[in-house]
Amino acid sequence: MGKKQTKSDKKYKSNKSLVKAKIRTQKIGQQKYIRETIRNEKLKRDDLSDSEQEEQQLDQHYLKISKKKDKKESTKNDNGITKHEVEEFLEKLKQEGGKTTKEEEEEIQQLIASVSDDSDEEVFHGGDKEEDDEMTDDVTDQQEVDEEDEQYFERIAGEIQEEDEKDTKEFGNRIKVTKALIARWVKKIKTSNAVQPLFHLILCFRSGLKKEGENQESKKKEKEPEIPYVVPDVATFARVTMACVKCLGDLATILTKYEQGSNKLPAKHSGWKQIKLALSTFINAFHQMMEKTLDEKLLIYVLHYFVRLVPFYGLFEAQPKKILRLMLNLLGHSNEDVRVRAFIIINSMAVIYPYPFLELCIKGIYYTLLRNSKGYNPSTFHQIEFLKNCLVELSTINFTSTYHHAFTYIRELAITVRRAMDSTVQNGYALCYNWKFFHCLDAWSKVICAYYKQENISALLYPVTQIAMAAIGLTNSAKHYPFKVKILTMLNQLSRDCDKSFIPISQTVFEILQLKQAINTPKQNQKPQPLYFEFKLKAVPEELKSREFHQRIIDDCCFLLLDHLANHSKSVAFPELSYPITNFLKKYVKSHTETLHFGISKQITNLVKHVNDNIIFVNESKSKINFTPLEFDKVIEFLKDTETPLDKYYANEKKKQDREVLERVAAKLDEKVTFEEEEDEEESALKEMEETKLKRKRGDESTESTSAPSSKRTEPSKKKTKSSSNASSSNKKDTLKELDLENF
């Protein structure tokens, strides 16, 4: 090869490789520190998805560099090297008598310069020719990559500085909430059950709820300390709310040792003092959040986890009523998931909280039903039916309280019917012929149908049927035919679900069939239009003259009679019960053969034929029995499990009618039309009644002024009139008016 190497030369080379290794380790440590700072800053900005590729490229680059290093050189020392250490090393080498060439001295000077300037360039030694041959190919590549890295680091550092300056201008000294910070707090809560990070989450939740343009004067008046956290955008606010609701419920159950699903309030353990302040601060911010417009997905998530907090808020005095008001407002929400979760919270409150709170829940749902039942159309009928089902579900908790509420509200409905019957106004029937009256009556009828076997609730069947029959008989006009059909279907449903109780609806159906619009068949229109009576209580004059209205009357009346007879098709007295109906229908077809259409008369005769077939079937089965009418239990079980011919015919007709109703509703869903004509008519009737009362009062005052001289004789008569006026005023207070939700 060349000259022989002395001991001093070997020592120089080994020490020189040590210097080189120290410089390289120093460089790698600096690069790793820069990478960690970049990664932390990007975590704060929530830009992890954008920086993943760049970080992978850097990792691959530094792995290549580390593989090319000598393992011995990298493991000796990991500390950095300075310029002073290199100069001391050279002085020691000269004292020992080591020989150095000019090239080696120049290389050492380059090493010293690289260390002093803190440059990131790779410095290679030139002592050994074999090492130079190996490294010369990689020097240019490494230099190019290092230059790219420098540009990348400079660009990232500039962006970080700009963002820091913006944050200081916008937020000042307050801390910006990020995804990493929220995850850190949640991890501490789960691992150590600590309350302090939960307070930090609640503070972030409160800061996100505050308005952007808040005046300093309001802050001074309130004298509230400034919250040290800032929520920059909507996404972080959603993360904070979700973490806050979930962690609060989990931590409260752990600290109070409460079993979720129990029907009792949690006991005040030692952990209750730790979590009490967090619960109170959160619920105050929760009320502010519900006043604002929120995203539906976030609202569903919050309500889903808020159910776990319901038992703990029962230990506060004022919070249960406030929460109930919020949930009752959400029952009228357009989204079905929101309505369901709000009712779950109300139901859990009614079960867990002490007894008087159940009455507030029943009242609240009944009042919300009244408030939302003004208009009934394809876009609102889901909400109204849901509220009726909510009332039915709450009735299962305590039947005595439901009986008291049902009795009072059914009595109010009876008073309105009596008031409409006694009114001298032309439109007095409008007090009952509206959506409010119908939905209230229908809601209590559903409660009776669901729990008829309970002793208290079974007693309400008779007053409900009496009110319904009295409301039907207020007018005989054909324009209110849709309201009457709805009431009659409700009565058929009551008789079916209440142990086949007999409710005589046939006479009212006969009155409908004797109307002019049912007897005389009008001419067929060129453009027939379907009638959407599912969302109407009153027909328009144009509809009364159409042939579709005539056909609809016959169809509905035939189906009502079929439903009425199918409920009692298994009864022993079916032949006697069905005789007046079949007799009337036969006479009706004979007397109106000229005016009725051929298809309508055929439809009625088909119904009579199926009823006669069922009469024959019942008479044949009656001939085989061995019990007397006094054996009431056996009479009830007569034909209990058998299917009669009329049941088969009713099932087929029911499927057809349900299909037609679904088609009409689906066609009407596209049209956003509301039907509020009945409400206007009700208001006009109330105004007329008030005007007549004022006129009467003025007339009474004038008569009293004329009869003033004869005061001694008329004193007892005045006392009577005062007592009668007081009685009438007390009756007025009992009438069904707009219920005050504010007082509630």
Sequence and secondary structure as in RCSB ss.txt:
>XXXX:A:sequence
MGKKQTKSDKKYKSNKSLVKAKIRTQKIGQQKYIRETIRNEKLKRDDLSDSEQEEQQLDQHYLKISKKKDKKEST
KNDNGITKHEVEEFLEKLKQEGGKTTKEEEEEIQQLIASVSDDSDEEVFHGGDKEEDDEMTDDVTDQQEVDEEDE
QYFERIAGEIQEEDEKDTKEFGNRIKVTKALIARWVKKIKTSNAVQPLFHLILCFRSGLKKEGENQESKKKEKEP
EIPYVVPDVATFARVTMACVKCLGDLATILTKYEQGSNKLPAKHSGWKQIKLALSTFINAFHQMMEKTLDEKLLI
YVLHYFVRLVPFYGLFEAQPKKILRLMLNLLGHSNEDVRVRAFIIINSMAVIYPYPFLELCIKGIYYTLLRNSKG
YNPSTFHQIEFLKNCLVELSTINFTSTYHHAFTYIRELAITVRRAMDSTVQNGYALCYNWKFFHCLDAWSKVICA
YYKQENISALLYPVTQIAMAAIGLTNSAKHYPFKVKILTMLNQLSRDCDKSFIPISQTVFEILQLKQAINTPKQN
QKPQPLYFEFKLKAVPEELKSREFHQRIIDDCCFLLLDHLANHSKSVAFPELSYPITNFLKKYVKSHTETLHFGI
SKQITNLVKHVNDNIIFVNESKSKINFTPLEFDKVIEFLKDTETPLDKYYANEKKKQDREVLERVAAKLDEKVTF
EEEEDEEESALKEMEETKLKRKRGDESTESTSAPSSKRTEPSKKKTKSSSNASSSNKKDTLKELDLENF
>XXXX:A:secstr
  S   HHHHHHHHHHHHHHHHHHHHHHHHHHHHHHHHHHHHHHHT HHHHHHHHHHHHHHHHHHHHHS HHHHH
H  S   HHHHHHHHHHHHHTT    HHHHHHHHHHHHHHHHT        S HHHHHHHHHHHHHHHHHHHHHH
HHHHHHHHHHHHHHHHHHHHHTTSEE  HHHHHHHHHHHHHH  SHHHHHHHHHHHHHHS SS  HHHHHHHT  
  SEE  SHHHHHHHHHHHHHHHHHHHHHHHT  TT SS     TTHHHHHHHHHHHHHHHHHHHHS   HHHHH
HHHHHHGGGHHHHTTSSSHHHHHHHHHHHHTT S HHHHHHHHHHHHHHHHHS THHHHHHHHHHHHHHHHH S 
  TTTHHHHHHHHHHHHHHTTT HHHHHHHHHHHHHHHHHHHHHHHH  STTGGGGTSSHHHHHHHHHHHHHHHH
TTTSHHHHTTHHHHHHHHHHHHTT   GGGHHHHHHHHHHHHHHHHHTTT     HHHHHHHHTSHHHHS     
SS     GGG SS  HHHHTSHHHHHHHHHHHHHHHHHHHHHTTTSTTHHHHHHHHHHHHHHHHHHTTTTS HHH
HHHHHHHHHHHHHHHHHHHHHHTT    TT HHHHHTTTSS   HHHHHHHHHHHHHHHHHHHHHHHHTTS    
 HHHHHHHHHHHHHHHHHHHHHHHHHHHHHHTSS HHHHHHHHHHHHHHHHHHHHHHHHS     TTT 
